[in-house]
Amino acid sequence: MIGQTTMTDARRLYQQIADQVRQLIVNGQYPPGSRLPAERELAQQLGVSRPSLREALIALEIDGTIEIRMGSGVYVLNAAKPSTAGRSLGESPTELMQARAVIESAVIVQATATMPEATLKTLRDILTAMRDEITQGRKPLEQDRQFHLVIAESVGNSVLHEIVASLFDERHSPMSDHMRGRFETPETWQFALSEHEAILAALEMKDPLAAQVAMHAHLMASSRRWVEN
């Protein structure tokens, strides 16, 4: 059972779960053309969490083993697709957002007390541009990135800035990119904009606790929009 995997297994959890599902397909339990059990049932069968199962299913869809049909279910396409064990699909989106929540919530506490008015103005301008992009029906990916990196840069620690940038840019991995394509909509971007505005309001009040809470809430809400949608 996946839950018994030791820390010595370096493979990502979603890859291990994907291999379990793939083995069920290869063994003929779910032949091509069949529909996999409902998410809750399959998660219980494998002894894994539903968010981890969702990530595994995304990995299987990327390699062409299954097709996720929104509102219909998950269907087996090919029983002979190879494992993606040797292919890097990226970090677990759930774990990635958890890591970002921990690090960026700490970074913003340091940023709040010393953030100059010029930086606050830059953040306001970024959110104005973000709002315009959403209104035009475009995804404000660059504005989203700038917002988080400007906050990190304001601390004056190049290592922290690099960590925040690296974690943010992981969203362009095959796993995260595929999930974004499925679940990001103008509505989810509007939620993200509102959460950014709450972060900025806390920074303008120079309230480190409120800023920390707003940043953590934003990143965990982003995770739910990606994985639990």
C-alpha positions in Angstrom: 0.0 0.0 0.0 1.3 3.5 -0.9 0.9 4.8 2.6 3.6 2.4 3.8 6.2 3.8 1.4 9.5 4.7 3.2 11.5 7.8 2.9 14.2 5.9 1.0 11.9 5.7 -2.0 12.9 8.8 -3.9 10.1 8.6 -6.5 7.3 11.1 -6.1 4.2 9.8 -4.5 2.0 10.6 -7.5 4.3 8.5 -9.7 4.0 5.6 -7.3 0.2 5.8 -7.3 0.2 6.1 -11.1 2.2 2.9 -11.4 -0.4 1.2 -9.2 -3.3 2.3 -11.4 -1.3 1.4 -14.5 -0.7 -2.1 -13.1 -4.4 -2.6 -12.6 -4.9 -1.7 -16.2 -2.2 -4.0 -17.5 -3.6 -6.8 -15.4 -6.9 -6.5 -17.2 -8.9 -5.2 -14.3 -9.7 -2.1 -16.2 -9.3 -2.8 -20.0 -9.1 -0.1 -22.7 -12.4 1.6 -23.1 -13.5 0.9 -19.6 -14.1 3.6 -17.0 -12.2 3.7 -13.8 -14.1 3.7 -10.5 -15.2 6.9 -8.9 -12.4 8.9 -7.3 -13.5 8.2 -3.8 -13.8 4.4 -4.4 -10.4 4.2 -6.3 -8.6 6.2 -3.5 -10.0 3.8 -0.9 -9.0 0.8 -3.0 -5.4 2.1 -3.3 -5.2 3.4 0.3 -4.2 6.9 -0.8 -5.6 10.5 -0.5 -7.8 11.9 -3.1 -5.5 14.8 -3.9 -2.6 12.4 -4.5 -4.8 10.2 -6.7 -5.8 13.2 -8.7 -2.2 14.0 -9.4 -1.5 10.4 -10.4 -4.4 10.5 -12.8 -3.0 13.7 -14.3 0.3 11.9 -14.8 -1.5 9.0 -16.5 -3.4 11.4 -18.8 -0.1 13.1 -19.8 1.4 9.8 -21.0 -1.8 8.8 -22.8 -2.9 5.9 -20.6 -6.2 7.5 -19.6 -8.5 10.3 -20.6 -10.2 12.5 -18.0 -13.6 13.6 -19.2 -15.0 16.3 -17.1 -18.5 15.4 -15.9 -18.2 11.9 -17.2 -15.3 10.1 -15.6 -11.9 8.7 -16.2 -11.5 6.3 -19.2 -8.7 3.9 -20.1 -7.2 4.5 -23.5 -4.2 2.2 -23.7 -3.0 -0.6 -21.5 0.5 -0.7 -23.0 1.7 2.8 -22.3 5.1 2.8 -20.6 5.7 4.1 -17.1 6.8 7.7 -16.7 9.3 6.6 -14.1 12.2 7.9 -16.0 10.5 11.1 -17.2 10.4 14.2 -15.1 6.9 15.6 -14.9 7.7 18.0 -12.1 7.0 18.2 -8.4 3.7 17.3 -6.8 1.5 20.5 -7.3 0.1 19.9 -3.8 3.5 19.7 -2.1 4.7 22.6 -4.2 2.0 24.9 -3.0 2.5 23.7 0.6 6.2 24.7 0.3 5.3 28.0 -1.2 2.8 28.7 1.6 5.5 28.0 4.2 8.3 30.0 2.6 6.3 33.0 1.3 4.3 33.4 4.5 7.7 33.8 6.3 9.1 36.1 3.7 6.2 38.5 3.7 6.6 39.0 7.5 10.1 40.3 6.9 8.9 42.4 4.0 6.0 44.1 5.7 7.8 46.3 8.2 10.4 47.8 5.8 8.5 47.9 2.5 8.9 51.4 1.0 6.2 53.3 -0.7 7.9 52.9 -4.0 7.5 49.1 -3.7 3.9 49.4 -2.7 3.3 51.5 -5.8 4.9 48.8 -7.9 2.6 46.2 -6.4 -0.4 48.4 -7.1 0.6 48.8 -10.7 1.1 45.1 -11.1 -2.4 44.4 -9.8 -3.8 47.0 -12.1 -2.1 45.2 -15.0 -3.3 41.9 -13.7 -6.9 43.2 -13.6 -6.6 44.5 -17.1 -5.3 41.1 -18.4 -8.3 39.3 -16.8 -10.7 41.8 -18.2 -9.3 41.1 -21.7 -9.7 37.4 -21.2 -6.0 36.7 -20.9 -4.2 34.8 -18.2 -2.0 37.2 -16.1 0.8 34.8 -15.6 3.6 37.4 -15.7 1.8 39.8 -13.4 1.2 37.0 -10.9 4.9 36.1 -11.0 6.0 39.7 -10.6 3.7 40.3 -7.6 5.2 37.4 -5.6 8.8 38.1 -6.7 8.7 41.8 -5.9 7.6 41.0 -2.4 10.4 38.5 -2.0 13.0 40.9 -3.5 12.0 43.6 -1.1 13.5 41.6 1.8 16.9 42.0 0.3 17.9 38.4 0.6 19.0 37.0 -2.8 18.7 33.4 -1.5 15.1 33.8 -0.5 14.3 35.6 -3.7 15.9 32.7 -5.7 13.9 30.1 -3.8 10.6 31.9 -4.3 11.3 32.3 -8.0 12.3 28.7 -8.4 9.2 27.4 -6.7 7.0 29.7 -8.6 8.5 28.7 -12.0 7.9 25.0 -11.2 4.3 25.8 -12.3 5.6 25.4 -15.8 6.5 21.7 -15.3 4.4 19.2 -17.3 2.4 18.3 -14.2 1.5 21.8 -13.1 1.1 23.1 -16.6 -1.4 20.3 -17.4 -3.4 21.0 -14.3 -3.4 24.8 -15.0 -4.8 24.1 -18.5 -7.6 22.1 -17.0 -8.6 24.1 -14.0 -7.6 27.8 -14.5 -10.5 29.9 -15.7 -11.3 33.6 -15.7 -13.2 33.0 -12.5 -10.3 31.4 -10.7 -8.0 34.2 -11.8 -10.6 36.7 -10.3 -10.3 34.9 -7.0 -6.5 35.1 -7.2 -6.7 38.8 -7.9 -8.9 39.4 -4.9 -6.5 37.4 -2.7 -3.6 39.5 -4.1 -5.5 42.6 -3.2 -6.0 41.4 0.4 -2.2 40.8 0.6 -1.5 44.3 -0.7 -4.0 45.8 1.8 -2.1 44.1 4.7 1.2 45.4 3.4 -0.1 48.9 3.1 -1.3 48.7 6.7 2.2 47.4 7.7 0.5 44.6 9.5 2.9 41.5 9.3 0.4 39.1 10.9 -2.4 40.1 8.5 0.0 39.9 5.6 1.2 36.4 6.6 -2.4 35.2 7.0 -3.4 36.7 3.6 -0.4 35.1 1.8 -0.9 31.7 3.4 -4.7 31.8 2.6 -4.0 32.8 -1.0 -1.5 30.0 -1.7 -3.6 27.3 0.0 -6.7 28.5 -1.9 -4.7 28.3 -5.1 -3.8 24.7 -4.2 -7.4 23.8 -3.7 -8.4 25.4 -7.0 -5.7 23.3 -8.8 -6.0 19.9 -7.0 -9.5 19.8 -5.5 -11.5 21.3 -8.3 
